[in-house]
Amino acid sequence: MRRLPLDHPGVADHRSPGSFLWWMARGQWQTLLGGMFFGVIWMSAQAVMPLVIGRAIDEGVATKDVPTLAVYAAILLGVGLVQAAAGIVRHRFAVTNWLTAAYRVVQLVTRQSVRLGSSLPRKVSTGEVAAIGTSDLSHIGQVMDVSARFAGAVVSFFVVAVVLLQTSVTLGLVVLIGVPLVVLLVGPLLSPLQKVSADQRHLMGDLSNTASDIVGGLRVLRGIGGEEVFSARYRRKSQEVRHAGVRVARLQSVLDAMQILLPGMFVVAVVWLGARMAVAGEITAGQLVAFYGYAAFLMLPLRTVVEYANKLIRARVSAKRIIKVLALDPDNASLDAPLPMPPAGSELRDAVTGLRIETGRLTALVSEQPDDTARLADKLGRMTPDDPTDRSVTLGGVPLLDLPLEDVRRRIIVSDTGSQLFSGALGEVLDVTGKAGREAAEAAVHTASAEDILEALPDGYGAQVTERGRSLSGGQRQRLTLARVVTVDPEILILVEPTSAVDAHTEARIASRLRAHRAGRTTVVTTTSPLLLDTADVVVFLEEGEVAATGTHHELLESCPGYRRVVVREVQDVQEVTS
């Protein structure tokens, strides 16, 4: 399947489900038209068969004209072959339309997720995105799938109506008027179905969120004995989804029953009228057989029309949820006319706190509240929502807000405690750009003191990392996350509590190796660990959101009581844990 152009601005213009579905259809109009063309041929061939059979009875069987009967038999065979061939091709187009639509949705949501970046978890839940990738894309694909049969149903309906009008005006009018009435009788069920489907879709998203939270925090839940509480919560939400599904199924079953009952009653009415006309001598036996064939055939386009309406409703519900995600904008937006990037080695500063990051040195940020330094780290990397009035962070004297976002992301990388590992081969997970190479990855693994992890994996760099690295311990995930960002080797690297989940011996190794690995490049670490602080070139202590003291670790221990209080408390906490 070829990759279709899916520029986000073109999608964001569509705020209604109908316009979004129309935009999707326009994006694959070739395959849709192909499916509709063969769908029309497929159903039209079926619609013509009763006419051929009726003529064969009247002109061949009734008159005992064998050559004429043979001609009609050959025509019937030809129509059957055309129907079979058209049906095969139509089905192939239907599958292509389904897959194209479904995977275009995947492409759209994936690109939007990349576009939102760190803004994604703040704007939309994991469960919502997961539900789009499971149920919503299927509903969008199904409406594209059924479109070919719907087109065939409409055309074949008119073909049958024209044939009946030529044979009997009465029967023709019954079909022309009766079929729309049958569809209208089903209509009142569609609106309630759309409402309960939307409610079920919302509850499924909530359930996915709950499941994601439980799986993500399973170790913590076991530690605090909260498994039963969250298990009961999941069961309760699961039952809510089940009840919503039952409500949907209840309406769906009525709709499915109506799809059989109403067309069946209509077929009975047409056959009854035809039989009366045959008895009265108004039509021939062959025409009566043809009428019965038409009436039986009409059940197919009728059910197809109702099926199309049903799937269109579900697709509209899904499209509404997809549009909601696609309409989101990232917290950080690229400027139309950004300023040129400062040269390499430019100094990073924050005027609000008075922080000055010295180029080519390892700087440690310390605060009594770790959240304060974490927020400052995000601010230094432009990871917080853009505020046009706040131009305090500068690189080489130029506000970060005035620089191209892509270049800022390339030159300044922030790795916080919420960073996750992607699934895939370990070598690909570590070298996310695919440009660093194995040698750089091995050096980064050594810096993160993660060699023991590789030794424990039977396939080494080829070992598969599970989703979010759940098969690894917290310390192992943290070290591999550190190795990944070190492999990228950015100009300015900002690490938030990079050793909070490792033991003291491992932390000491990481501290010394990180300093050596990043020698000559700018590195910022937020921490209160004496082992890391002792290796830093510069330690900056912040109080109440401002720089209170600057110096080496030992200088601040002697000259700054506030710093000494924070660091000594950290040492005492470590001693209490180890004892």
DAKA-V767612 format. One record per pair of residues at least 4 apart in sequence whose ideal C-beta (glycine too) atoms are under 6 Angstrom apart, sorted by the first residue. I is the first residue (numbers start at 1). GAP is how many residues later the second one is. Records with the same first field share a line. If there is no record, write none. Layout:
I: GAP / GAP
This chain:
4: 23
6: 101 / 102
8: 4
11: 315
12: 315
14: 5 / 6 / 9
17: 299 / 302 / 303
20: 299 / 303
21: 298
24: 77
25: 7
28: 4 / 72
29: 4
31: 62 / 65 / 66
32: 65 / 115
34: 59
35: 4 / 58 / 59 / 62 / 113
36: 112 / 115
38: 4 / 48 / 51 / 52
39: 51 / 109 / 110 / 112 / 113
40: 4 / 111 / 112 / 115
41: 45
42: 41 / 44 / 45 / 48 / 110
43: 109 / 113
44: 112 / 115
45: 34 / 37 / 38
46: 37 / 251
47: 109 / 112 / 113
48: 31
49: 30
50: 240 / 243 / 244
51: 112 / 239
52: 20 / 23 / 24
54: 232 / 233 / 235 / 236
55: 4 / 17
56: 4 / 13 / 16
57: 4 / 229 / 232
58: 4 / 226 / 228
59: 9
60: 5 / 8 / 9 / 12
82: 4
83: 4
86: 4
90: 58
93: 55
94: 51 / 54
96: 4
97: 47 / 48
98: 43 / 47
99: 4
101: 39 / 40 / 43
102: 35 / 39
105: 32 / 35
106: 4
109: 23
112: 214
113: 7
116: 4 / 214
118: 265
119: 4 / 211 / 212
123: 205
124: 4 / 201
125: 84
126: 86
127: 78 / 81 / 82 / 85
128: 77
130: 78
131: 4 / 73 / 74 / 77
132: 4 / 190
136: 182 / 185 / 186
139: 175 / 176 / 179
140: 175 / 178
142: 169
143: 168 / 169 / 172
146: 4 / 161 / 162 / 165
149: 155
150: 154 / 158
152: 4
153: 148 / 151 / 152
156: 145
157: 144
160: 134
161: 11 / 14 / 15
164: 7 / 8 / 11
165: 4 / 7
167: 120
173: 4
174: 4
175: 4
178: 88
182: 80 / 84 / 120
183: 122
185: 77
186: 72 / 120
189: 4 / 66
190: 119 / 123
192: 59
193: 4 / 58 / 120
194: 119
196: 51 / 52
197: 51 / 117 / 120
198: 119
199: 45
200: 44 / 45 / 48
201: 116
203: 37 / 38 / 41
204: 37
207: 30 / 34
210: 24 / 27
212: 4
214: 16
217: 4
221: 5 / 6 / 9
226: 4
227: 4
234: 4
248: 4
249: 4
257: 4
258: 4
259: 44 / 47
260: 4
263: 36 / 39
267: 28
270: 25
271: 21 / 24
274: 14 / 17
277: 5 / 6
278: 5 / 10
283: 4 / 5
298: 4
303: 4
308: 4
315: 4
323: 4
331: 54
332: 50 / 54 / 73
334: 71
338: 65 / 66
339: 59 / 63
341: 62 / 66
342: 4 / 53 / 54 / 56
345: 14
346: 49 / 50
347: 12
348: 9 / 47
349: 7 / 45
350: 5 / 42 / 43
351: 41
352: 40
353: 193 / 194
354: 192 / 193
355: 192
357: 6 / 167
358: 180
359: 163
360: 160 / 162
361: 176 / 177
362: 153 / 161 / 174 / 175
363: 161 / 175
364: 161 / 163 / 169 / 172 / 175
365: 8 / 161 / 175
366: 162 / 175
367: 5 / 6 / 175
368: 198
373: 153
374: 122
377: 37 / 117 / 119 / 149
378: 5 / 6
379: 5 / 14
380: 114
381: 31 / 33 / 113
382: 18 / 26
383: 31
386: 15
391: 8 / 10
393: 7
394: 4 / 5
398: 4
400: 8
403: 5
408: 4
411: 80
412: 80
413: 77 / 80
414: 80
415: 4 / 70 / 80
416: 80
417: 79 / 80
419: 62
420: 48
421: 8 / 44 / 48 / 56
422: 7
423: 42 / 43 / 44
424: 4 / 5
425: 37
426: 35 / 37 / 39
427: 34
429: 36
430: 11 / 53 / 54 / 57
431: 5 / 10 / 56
436: 4 / 51
440: 47
441: 46
444: 39 / 42 / 43
445: 5 / 38
447: 39 / 66 / 67 / 70
448: 31 / 34 / 35
449: 57 / 60 / 61
450: 29 / 30 / 33
453: 23
454: 6
457: 6
459: 4
465: 4
466: 4 / 5
469: 8
472: 4 / 5
474: 27
475: 26 / 27
478: 23
482: 16
492: 30
493: 30
494: 30
495: 30
496: 30
497: 30
499: 8 / 11
502: 4 / 5
507: 24
508: 23
509: 4
510: 4
511: 20 / 21 / 24
513: 4
515: 20
518: 5
525: 7
527: 5
528: 38 / 42
530: 4 / 37 / 41
533: 6 / 20
534: 19
539: 14 / 17
540: 7 / 10
541: 7 / 8 / 15 / 19 / 22
542: 5
543: 5 / 19
549: 7 / 11
551: 4 / 5
555: 4
556: 4 / 7
557: 7
564: 4
575: 4
